[in-house]
Amino acid sequence: MESQVLYPALFALTLLYLLLAFVWRSVLVWRRTGINPYVLPQDDSPQGYVGAAMRLLMAAVLLTTGGLAAVPQAAELVGTLPWLVSPALQGGGWLLMAAALGLTLVAQAQMGASWRIGLDERARTALVQSGVFARSRNPIFLAMRLMLLGLFLAAPQAVTLTLLVAGEVLMQVQVRLEEAYLHGVHGETYQAYRARVPRWW
């Protein structure tokens, strides 16, 4: 795919993903429940650190795709990996990103009012175990991992590889923080769920 088409399309899909997955769903939950689902702390705790790093990661993804859309020639400056540039890998990347968006929206809809960005210490939301959550304990984080992998395959560069690795590390840490929290809230119910359903798929 020509860079004049590739990078604007990547930026559009990235922007759509962030708007639908985080902004739209959060507004929807807030309107239905009166609760702000954005509960990432802004302090020096592990959760606060990971939250700040995740916000930085999302901003970096948006800036990277937006910058390349505005100046396609900058691709050479961010380290294109020519041995990974192929129509098959690019096509696979687009499929992964589309699947990531679909999985995110389905999982969020199935979470309903339990959707949160961060750990909500003030509320005890239901433990969702049906739908895609019967196959994966963390389908939304799985979708985010697929999104970053798809971005890397569609635009194989040092910068997208860096975003992929950074996202992988952050999500592995965040998932473990959430597992500890859910165990503390739901106890044996969560233990049984964790024994039955894998972390990713």
C-alpha positions, 0 to 999 in steps of 0.5 A, a space after each residue: 500500500 502506498 504511503 500516501 494512503 497507508 499512513 492516513 488510513 492508519 491514523 484514521 483507524 487509530 483515532 477511531 479505535 481510541 474514540 470508540 474504545 475509550 471516549 465513547 464507551 466511557 461517556 455511555 457508562 457515565 450517562 447510564 450510571 452517573 459514574 465516571 468510569 475513568 478511575 486511573 489515579 494520578 499519584 505515585 502508586 504502581 497503578 498511577 505509574 502504569 496509568 500515566 505510562 498507558 496515557 503516554 503510550 496512547 498519545 504516542 500511537 496517535 502522534 506517530 500515526 498522525 505524524 506519518 499521515 501528515 508527513 509520509 516521508 518521515 517514515 525513513 526517519 523512524 526506522 522502516 524495517 524493509 525486510 518486513 514490508 510485504 502485502 501479506 504482512 500488511 494485510 494481516 496487520 489490517 485484519 488484526 486491527 479490525 479484529 481488535 476493534 471488534 473484540 473491544 466493542 463486543 467485550 465492552 458491551 458485555 461488560 455493561 456498567 462494569 466497564 472501567 478504565 483503571 481500578 475502581 476502589 469506590 464501587 464493587 462492579 460485577 465480575 463478568 464471566 460470560 460471552 467473550 469473558 468465558 474465553 479470555 479474562 482480559 479480552 480488551 487488553 488482548 484486543 489492545 495487544 492485537 491492535 499494536 501488533 497489527 499496527 507494527 505489521 501494517 507499518 513495520 518500523 522501529 517506532 511501531 516496534 517500540 510502541 508494541 514492546 512498550 504496550 506489551 510490558 505495560 499491559 502485562 503489568 496492568 493485568 496483574 494489578 487488576 488480577 490482584 484487585 479482582 481477587 481481593 474483591 471477589 475472592 473465591 469466585 474470582 479464583 474459580 474463574 481464574 482456574 477456568 478461563 485463561 488470562 488471554 485466550 
